[in-house]
Amino acid sequence: MTHEKDIVKWMIDIAATGAIGAFWWMANHLYQVSKWERFKWGMFFINAFLAFWVATVVWDFIPTWAAYRDWIIGMSGFSSFPILKLIEQRFPKYISNKMWIWNDVK
């Protein structure tokens, strides 16, 4: 019975953490829409899911005793789409440059 309680607690923690990230991302998205972008429902739900996912990944790396853990998780959700966009644009170039260096080819 203890194992089932642990799984349920873990699922509740994941849901709460993802919700924090998604709510912070929604605040970011609504700010952007109010300034210059058009609101699109499809992108809204896709990005909310990405913020949920990013927040749960960050949650896994931060120890439970950390003082600003919830704030850090919220900020990861708030900035999830710009971070993922940056990774998508820069990461392939970074890896390809490292591959050249690792193989001593220039």
ChimeraX commands (.cxc) that place a marker at each C-alpha (Angstrom):
marker #1 position 0.00,0.00,0.00 radius 0.5
marker #1 position 2.91,2.36,0.66 radius 0.5
marker #1 position 4.16,2.05,-2.92 radius 0.5
marker #1 position 0.79,3.15,-4.30 radius 0.5
marker #1 position 0.76,6.17,-1.97 radius 0.5
marker #1 position 4.25,7.12,-3.16 radius 0.5
marker #1 position 3.14,6.96,-6.79 radius 0.5
marker #1 position 0.05,9.05,-6.09 radius 0.5
marker #1 position 2.14,11.64,-4.21 radius 0.5
marker #1 position 4.64,11.76,-7.08 radius 0.5
marker #1 position 1.82,12.26,-9.62 radius 0.5
marker #1 position 0.31,15.07,-7.52 radius 0.5
marker #1 position 3.74,16.73,-7.23 radius 0.5
marker #1 position 4.23,16.54,-11.00 radius 0.5
marker #1 position 0.76,17.94,-11.68 radius 0.5
marker #1 position 1.23,20.81,-9.22 radius 0.5
marker #1 position 4.67,21.66,-10.55 radius 0.5
marker #1 position 3.54,21.56,-14.16 radius 0.5
marker #1 position 0.55,23.72,-13.30 radius 0.5
marker #1 position 2.83,26.34,-11.74 radius 0.5
marker #1 position 4.93,26.44,-14.91 radius 0.5
marker #1 position 1.90,26.49,-17.19 radius 0.5
marker #1 position 0.20,29.31,-15.25 radius 0.5
marker #1 position 3.33,31.44,-15.32 radius 0.5
marker #1 position 3.67,30.77,-19.05 radius 0.5
marker #1 position 0.02,31.81,-19.55 radius 0.5
marker #1 position 0.83,35.12,-17.87 radius 0.5
marker #1 position 3.73,35.59,-20.29 radius 0.5
marker #1 position 1.60,34.65,-23.28 radius 0.5
marker #1 position -1.26,36.95,-22.34 radius 0.5
marker #1 position 1.22,39.80,-21.90 radius 0.5
marker #1 position 2.62,39.16,-25.39 radius 0.5
marker #1 position -0.86,38.99,-26.89 radius 0.5
marker #1 position -1.80,42.28,-25.24 radius 0.5
marker #1 position 1.25,43.97,-26.78 radius 0.5
marker #1 position 1.78,42.70,-30.30 radius 0.5
marker #1 position 0.78,39.13,-31.12 radius 0.5
marker #1 position -2.45,37.55,-32.28 radius 0.5
marker #1 position -3.99,34.96,-30.01 radius 0.5
marker #1 position -4.02,31.42,-31.45 radius 0.5
marker #1 position -5.67,28.62,-29.48 radius 0.5
marker #1 position -3.54,25.84,-30.98 radius 0.5
marker #1 position -0.25,27.52,-30.11 radius 0.5
marker #1 position -1.66,28.42,-26.70 radius 0.5
marker #1 position -2.21,24.77,-25.74 radius 0.5
marker #1 position 1.02,23.53,-27.33 radius 0.5
marker #1 position 3.08,26.12,-25.48 radius 0.5
marker #1 position 1.19,25.52,-22.23 radius 0.5
marker #1 position 2.12,21.84,-22.53 radius 0.5
marker #1 position 5.76,22.78,-23.21 radius 0.5
marker #1 position 5.79,25.04,-20.15 radius 0.5
marker #1 position 4.32,22.18,-18.11 radius 0.5
marker #1 position 7.06,19.88,-19.36 radius 0.5
marker #1 position 9.89,22.39,-18.79 radius 0.5
marker #1 position 8.67,23.08,-15.25 radius 0.5
marker #1 position 8.60,19.38,-14.39 radius 0.5
marker #1 position 12.12,18.92,-15.79 radius 0.5
marker #1 position 13.42,21.85,-13.75 radius 0.5
marker #1 position 11.54,20.53,-10.69 radius 0.5
marker #1 position 13.44,17.27,-10.98 radius 0.5
marker #1 position 16.83,19.04,-10.81 radius 0.5
marker #1 position 16.15,21.39,-7.88 radius 0.5
marker #1 position 16.41,19.92,-4.37 radius 0.5
marker #1 position 13.26,20.10,-2.26 radius 0.5
marker #1 position 15.01,22.16,0.43 radius 0.5
marker #1 position 15.91,25.00,-1.99 radius 0.5
marker #1 position 14.52,28.31,-0.76 radius 0.5
marker #1 position 13.29,29.70,-4.08 radius 0.5
marker #1 position 12.32,26.41,-5.72 radius 0.5
marker #1 position 8.73,27.37,-6.58 radius 0.5
marker #1 position 9.82,30.73,-7.94 radius 0.5
marker #1 position 12.48,29.13,-10.12 radius 0.5
marker #1 position 9.93,26.61,-11.41 radius 0.5
marker #1 position 7.50,29.42,-12.17 radius 0.5
marker #1 position 10.14,31.42,-14.02 radius 0.5
marker #1 position 11.09,28.35,-16.03 radius 0.5
marker #1 position 7.47,28.10,-17.12 radius 0.5
marker #1 position 7.29,31.84,-17.79 radius 0.5
marker #1 position 10.32,31.73,-20.05 radius 0.5
marker #1 position 9.92,28.22,-21.44 radius 0.5
marker #1 position 9.07,29.13,-25.02 radius 0.5
marker #1 position 11.92,31.65,-25.47 radius 0.5
marker #1 position 14.34,29.15,-23.91 radius 0.5
marker #1 position 13.16,26.32,-26.18 radius 0.5
marker #1 position 13.32,28.64,-29.20 radius 0.5
marker #1 position 16.89,29.61,-28.32 radius 0.5
marker #1 position 17.90,25.97,-27.87 radius 0.5
marker #1 position 16.26,25.06,-31.18 radius 0.5
marker #1 position 18.16,27.81,-33.01 radius 0.5
marker #1 position 21.57,27.57,-31.33 radius 0.5
marker #1 position 21.99,23.97,-30.20 radius 0.5
marker #1 position 22.48,22.34,-33.65 radius 0.5
marker #1 position 25.16,24.89,-34.56 radius 0.5
marker #1 position 26.86,24.43,-31.19 radius 0.5
marker #1 position 26.91,20.64,-31.56 radius 0.5
marker #1 position 28.17,20.78,-35.13 radius 0.5
marker #1 position 31.00,23.11,-34.05 radius 0.5
marker #1 position 31.91,20.76,-31.21 radius 0.5
marker #1 position 31.91,17.78,-33.56 radius 0.5
marker #1 position 34.46,19.52,-35.76 radius 0.5
marker #1 position 36.65,20.29,-32.75 radius 0.5
marker #1 position 36.34,16.76,-31.36 radius 0.5
marker #1 position 37.38,15.27,-34.70 radius 0.5
marker #1 position 40.24,17.80,-35.14 radius 0.5
marker #1 position 38.85,18.88,-38.48 radius 0.5
marker #1 position 38.52,22.55,-39.38 radius 0.5
marker link #1:1,2 radius 0.2
marker link #1:2,3 radius 0.2
marker link #1:3,4 radius 0.2
marker link #1:4,5 radius 0.2
marker link #1:5,6 radius 0.2
marker link #1:6,7 radius 0.2
marker link #1:7,8 radius 0.2
marker link #1:8,9 radius 0.2
marker link #1:9,10 radius 0.2
marker link #1:10,11 radius 0.2
marker link #1:11,12 radius 0.2
marker link #1:12,13 radius 0.2
marker link #1:13,14 radius 0.2
marker link #1:14,15 radius 0.2
marker link #1:15,16 radius 0.2
marker link #1:16,17 radius 0.2
marker link #1:17,18 radius 0.2
marker link #1:18,19 radius 0.2
marker link #1:19,20 radius 0.2
marker link #1:20,21 radius 0.2
marker link #1:21,22 radius 0.2
marker link #1:22,23 radius 0.2
marker link #1:23,24 radius 0.2
marker link #1:24,25 radius 0.2
marker link #1:25,26 radius 0.2
marker link #1:26,27 radius 0.2
marker link #1:27,28 radius 0.2
marker link #1:28,29 radius 0.2
marker link #1:29,30 radius 0.2
marker link #1:30,31 radius 0.2
marker link #1:31,32 radius 0.2
marker link #1:32,33 radius 0.2
marker link #1:33,34 radius 0.2
marker link #1:34,35 radius 0.2
marker link #1:35,36 radius 0.2
marker link #1:36,37 radius 0.2
marker link #1:37,38 radius 0.2
marker link #1:38,39 radius 0.2
marker link #1:39,40 radius 0.2
marker link #1:40,41 radius 0.2
marker link #1:41,42 radius 0.2
marker link #1:42,43 radius 0.2
marker link #1:43,44 radius 0.2
marker link #1:44,45 radius 0.2
marker link #1:45,46 radius 0.2
marker link #1:46,47 radius 0.2
marker link #1:47,48 radius 0.2
marker link #1:48,49 radius 0.2
marker link #1:49,50 radius 0.2
marker link #1:50,51 radius 0.2
marker link #1:51,52 radius 0.2
marker link #1:52,53 radius 0.2
marker link #1:53,54 radius 0.2
marker link #1:54,55 radius 0.2
marker link #1:55,56 radius 0.2
marker link #1:56,57 radius 0.2
marker link #1:57,58 radius 0.2
marker link #1:58,59 radius 0.2
marker link #1:59,60 radius 0.2
marker link #1:60,61 radius 0.2
marker link #1:61,62 radius 0.2
marker link #1:62,63 radius 0.2
marker link #1:63,64 radius 0.2
marker link #1:64,65 radius 0.2
marker link #1:65,66 radius 0.2
marker link #1:66,67 radius 0.2
marker link #1:67,68 radius 0.2
marker link #1:68,69 radius 0.2
marker link #1:69,70 radius 0.2
marker link #1:70,71 radius 0.2
marker link #1:71,72 radius 0.2
marker link #1:72,73 radius 0.2
marker link #1:73,74 radius 0.2
marker link #1:74,75 radius 0.2
marker link #1:75,76 radius 0.2
marker link #1:76,77 radius 0.2
marker link #1:77,78 radius 0.2
marker link #1:78,79 radius 0.2
marker link #1:79,80 radius 0.2
marker link #1:80,81 radius 0.2
marker link #1:81,82 radius 0.2
marker link #1:82,83 radius 0.2
marker link #1:83,84 radius 0.2
marker link #1:84,85 radius 0.2
marker link #1:85,86 radius 0.2
marker link #1:86,87 radius 0.2
marker link #1:87,88 radius 0.2
marker link #1:88,89 radius 0.2
marker link #1:89,90 radius 0.2
marker link #1:90,91 radius 0.2
marker link #1:91,92 radius 0.2
marker link #1:92,93 radius 0.2
marker link #1:93,94 radius 0.2
marker link #1:94,95 radius 0.2
marker link #1:95,96 radius 0.2
marker link #1:96,97 radius 0.2
marker link #1:97,98 radius 0.2
marker link #1:98,99 radius 0.2
marker link #1:99,100 radius 0.2
marker link #1:100,101 radius 0.2
marker link #1:101,102 radius 0.2
marker link #1:102,103 radius 0.2
marker link #1:103,104 radius 0.2
marker link #1:104,105 radius 0.2
marker link #1:105,106 radius 0.2
view
